[in-house]
Structure formats: structure tokens, C-alpha cells
Amino acid sequence: MITELDRVALTTDLPEYNLKTGDIGTVVLVHQEGLGYEVEFMTVTGQAIAIISLFSSQVRAIGDREIAQARVLT
């Protein structure tokens, strides 16, 4: 189960926020026992990009065997 302060990965592109599948964010609020989440996305230096309300189908938990990758925002 995903809880507050968990890191999650997007499962879909969000072009209106310039976010792509696999981008990592932090859950700041859980809605209705996990039906949705408020997720904050930021750069690697800590600059906030967006805080977005997402359905549970739009994010997934991050596993222990995954590695982060950096990309430049366009």
C-alpha cells in the first residue's frame, strides 16, 4: 500500500505538466484510502515542478531493484 511520503513513479505521461511515465514524485496526501494521491514532483535540486492530484492507476510504488534516471525538462 502506498502511504504519505512514499516515492512513486508515474504510469502515464502528463504532458500538461511536462511529466513522463517513470518520473518520480513524493506522495504528500492519500485520498480515500488509496483511491488517489496528491503527489509532488521536483527537480533533483529540490525545485518544485508541480503538486498534482492523481488516481491510483496513474502511479505505482517503486521497488527496491529500480534505479533513478535524470532527464532535462523541456
N, CA, C and O of each residue as an XYZ file, in Angstrom:
296
protein
N       0.824     -1.177      0.000
C       0.000      0.000      0.000
C       0.878      1.254      0.000
O       1.883      1.311      0.708
N       0.503      2.234     -0.779
C       1.222      3.495     -0.857
C       0.732      4.407      0.266
O      -0.472      4.561      0.472
N       1.678      5.008      0.987
C       1.331      5.894      2.099
C       2.004      7.252      1.908
O       2.832      7.432      1.014
N       1.632      8.204      2.766
C       2.238      9.529      2.700
C       3.758      9.438      2.838
O       4.282      8.652      3.628
N       4.434     10.245      2.067
C       5.892     10.366      1.977
C       6.556      9.240      1.205
O       7.781      9.220      1.085
N       5.769      8.294      0.674
C       6.335      7.276     -0.214
C       6.707      7.917     -1.540
O       6.053      8.858     -1.991
N       7.755      7.405     -2.155
C       8.133      7.809     -3.506
C       7.386      6.908     -4.467
O       7.297      5.699     -4.253
N       6.847      7.498     -5.534
C       6.086      6.750     -6.525
C       6.550      7.143     -7.922
O       7.154      8.199     -8.111
N       6.265      6.291     -8.894
C       6.586      6.565    -10.287
C       5.296      6.703    -11.081
O       4.327      5.981    -10.843
N       5.291      7.627    -12.016
C       4.135      7.791    -12.894
C       3.987      6.588    -13.816
O       4.979      6.016    -14.267
N       2.756      6.213    -14.090
C       2.489      5.125    -15.031
C       1.934      5.661    -16.349
O       1.600      4.886    -17.245
N       1.838      6.969    -16.467
C       1.312      7.611    -17.674
C       1.981      8.970    -17.860
O       2.411      9.594    -16.890
N       2.065      9.416    -19.087
C       2.587     10.755    -19.352
C       1.565     11.803    -18.917
O       0.358     11.589    -19.024
N       2.059     12.931    -18.428
C       1.218     14.088    -18.097
C       1.798     15.294    -18.827
O       2.477     16.118    -18.215
N       1.535     15.408    -20.144
C       2.164     16.459    -20.945
C       1.834     17.880    -20.476
O       2.623     18.801    -20.684
N       0.674     18.055    -19.847
C       0.317     19.400    -19.370
C       1.239     19.874    -18.247
O       1.300     21.069    -17.956
N       1.957     18.938    -17.614
C       2.927     19.267    -16.565
C       4.358     18.959    -17.000
O       5.292     19.097    -16.211
N       4.529     18.543    -18.251
C       5.835     18.145    -18.779
C       6.423     16.968    -18.000
O       7.636     16.894    -17.804
N       5.566     16.053    -17.558
C       5.993     14.858    -16.831
C       5.767     13.630    -17.701
O       4.828     13.580    -18.495
N       6.642     12.638    -17.540
C       6.588     11.432    -18.362
C       6.509     10.188    -17.495
O       6.876     10.202    -16.320
N       6.024      9.118    -18.096
C       5.979      7.827    -17.425
C       7.350      7.518    -16.833
O       8.374      7.647    -17.504
N       7.354      7.108    -15.563
C       8.601      6.792    -14.883
C       9.146      7.916    -14.030
O       9.997      7.682    -13.171
N       8.663      9.158    -14.252
C       9.110     10.259    -13.392
C       8.694      9.968    -11.957
O       7.641      9.379    -11.710
N       9.529     10.385    -11.022
C       9.345     10.040     -9.606
C       8.849     11.248     -8.829
O       9.339     12.364     -9.000
N       7.861     10.999     -7.968
C       7.333     12.032     -7.096
C       7.154     11.495     -5.689
O       7.363     10.309     -5.430
N       6.764     12.379     -4.787
C       6.545     12.021     -3.390
C       5.081     12.240     -3.037
O       4.523     13.303     -3.308
N       4.465     11.238     -2.437
C       3.061     11.340     -2.017
C       2.994     12.273     -0.810
O       3.666     12.048      0.196
N       2.178     13.324     -0.919
C       2.023     14.254      0.196
C       0.658     14.105      0.864
O       0.446     14.620      1.962
N      -0.270     13.404      0.207
C      -1.597     13.180      0.789
C      -2.240     11.976      0.115
O      -2.175     11.828     -1.105
N      -2.858     11.123      0.915
C      -3.581      9.963      0.398
C      -5.069     10.287      0.440
O      -5.588     10.707      1.474
N      -5.756     10.091     -0.687
C      -7.196     10.340     -0.767
C      -7.978      9.030     -0.670
O      -7.616      8.036     -1.299
N      -9.032      9.037      0.107
C      -9.993      7.940      0.204
C      -9.326      6.566      0.257
O      -9.597      5.688     -0.563
N      -8.463      6.411      1.231
C      -7.792      5.130      1.498
C      -7.075      4.553      0.283
O      -7.071      3.339      0.079
N      -6.470      5.421     -0.523
C      -5.659      4.957     -1.639
C      -6.314      5.005     -3.003
O      -5.743      4.503     -3.971
N      -7.508      5.600     -3.113
C      -8.120      5.748     -4.433
C      -7.413      6.811     -5.261
O      -7.493      6.809     -6.489
N      -6.728      7.708     -4.587
C      -5.984      8.752     -5.266
C      -4.938      9.344     -4.340
O      -4.900      9.055     -3.144
N      -4.081     10.188     -4.931
C      -2.967     10.755     -4.175
C      -2.669     12.174     -4.644
O      -2.882     12.513     -5.807
N      -2.177     12.991     -3.731
C      -1.536     14.254     -4.084
C      -0.050     13.923     -4.150
O       0.525     13.421     -3.185
N       0.563     14.205     -5.286
C       1.964     13.847     -5.479
C       2.749     15.095     -5.882
O       2.350     15.836     -6.780
N       3.875     15.309     -5.198
C       4.745     16.432     -5.511
C       5.903     15.943     -6.367
O       6.553     14.947     -6.051
N       6.147     16.665     -7.458
C       7.267     16.373     -8.340
C       8.240     17.538     -8.261
O       7.831     18.699     -8.237
N       9.527     17.224     -8.221
C      10.543     18.277     -8.140
C      11.790     17.853     -8.898
O      11.981     16.683     -9.230
N      12.636     18.852     -9.161
C      13.903     18.571     -9.817
C      14.849     17.906     -8.816
O      14.554     17.836     -7.623
N      15.977     17.423     -9.308
C      16.933     16.767     -8.410
C      17.562     17.739     -7.422
O      18.133     17.317     -6.416
N      17.464     19.046     -7.699
C      17.994     20.042     -6.775
C      16.931     20.565     -5.814
O      17.208     21.452     -5.007
N      15.715     20.020     -5.896
C      14.674     20.380     -4.945
C      13.704     21.461     -5.382
O      12.874     21.895     -4.582
N      13.783     21.911     -6.633
C      12.843     22.919     -7.130
C      11.514     22.250     -7.463
O      11.466     21.300     -8.245
N      10.441     22.751     -6.864
C       9.117     22.169     -7.104
C       8.688     22.388     -8.545
O       8.827     23.482     -9.093
N       8.162     21.326     -9.150
C       7.624     21.397    -10.506
C       6.098     21.476    -10.445
O       5.480     22.326    -11.086
N       5.500     20.563     -9.655
C       4.038     20.523     -9.567
C       3.615     19.651     -8.401
O       4.319     18.721     -8.008
N       2.445     19.972     -7.855
C       1.744     19.087     -6.921
C       0.428     18.750     -7.601
O      -0.375     19.638     -7.889
N       0.209     17.466     -7.855
C      -0.885     17.041     -8.715
C      -1.741     15.989     -8.015
O      -1.216     15.106     -7.337
N      -3.053     16.085     -8.180
C      -3.972     15.038     -7.726
C      -4.011     13.958     -8.794
O      -4.298     14.236     -9.959
N      -3.723     12.731     -8.396
C      -3.673     11.618     -9.338
C      -4.512     10.448     -8.848
O      -4.644     10.223     -7.645
N      -5.076      9.706     -9.792
C      -5.756      8.456     -9.458
C      -4.710      7.397     -9.150
O      -3.566      7.505     -9.592
N      -5.089      6.385     -8.402
C      -4.144      5.317     -8.048
C      -3.594      4.613     -9.291
O      -2.479      4.090     -9.258
N      -4.353      4.593    -10.377
C      -3.894      3.951    -11.610
C      -2.801      4.754    -12.325
O      -2.169      4.243    -13.249
N      -2.574      5.998    -11.908
C      -1.589      6.844    -12.564
C      -0.215      6.799    -11.903
O       0.736      7.397    -12.407
N      -0.108      6.097    -10.783
C       1.170      5.953    -10.100
C       1.356      4.509     -9.638
O       0.406      3.732     -9.552
N       2.612      4.181     -9.347
C       2.912      2.859     -8.796
C       4.006      3.009     -7.760
O       4.794      3.954     -7.789
N       4.035      2.064     -6.852
C       5.101      2.039     -5.853
C       6.427      1.755     -6.554
O       6.463      1.119     -7.607
N       7.498      2.229     -5.963
C       8.835      1.998     -6.502
C       9.455      0.820     -5.763
O       9.410      0.750     -4.535
N      10.029     -0.097     -6.520
C      10.622     -1.290     -5.940
C      12.078     -1.104     -5.556
O      12.723     -0.141     -5.972
N      12.593     -2.035     -4.758
C      13.972     -1.983     -4.274
C      15.006     -2.175     -5.378
O      16.161     -1.783     -5.213
N      14.613     -2.766     -6.492
C      15.562     -3.084     -7.555
C      15.446     -2.120     -8.733
O      15.737     -2.500     -9.867
N      15.026     -0.883     -8.483
C      14.902      0.116     -9.542
C      15.964      1.187     -9.354
O      16.445      1.418     -8.245
N      16.320      1.834    -10.449
C      17.322      2.889    -10.412
C      16.716      4.148    -11.033
O      15.995      4.064    -12.027
N      17.008      5.312    -10.449
C      16.510      6.576    -10.964
C      17.364      7.028    -12.149
O      18.538      6.674    -12.262
N      16.750      7.814    -13.019
C      17.456      8.344    -14.180
C      17.094      9.815    -14.312
O      15.936     10.188    -14.123
N      18.064     10.643    -14.632
C      17.814     12.080    -14.784
C      17.497     12.407    -16.235
O      18.015     11.779    -17.159
N      16.622     13.420    -16.418
C      16.336     13.942    -17.754
C      16.118     15.441    -17.627
O      15.736     15.933    -16.565
N      16.359     16.156    -18.699
C      16.192     17.603    -18.720
C      14.750     17.928    -19.071
O      14.204     17.382    -20.029
N      14.119     18.831    -18.288
C      12.774     19.280    -18.622
C      12.841     20.159    -19.855
O      13.733     20.999    -19.983
N      11.897     19.964    -20.761
C      11.866     20.780    -21.975
C      10.943     21.944    -21.823
O      10.794     22.739    -22.751
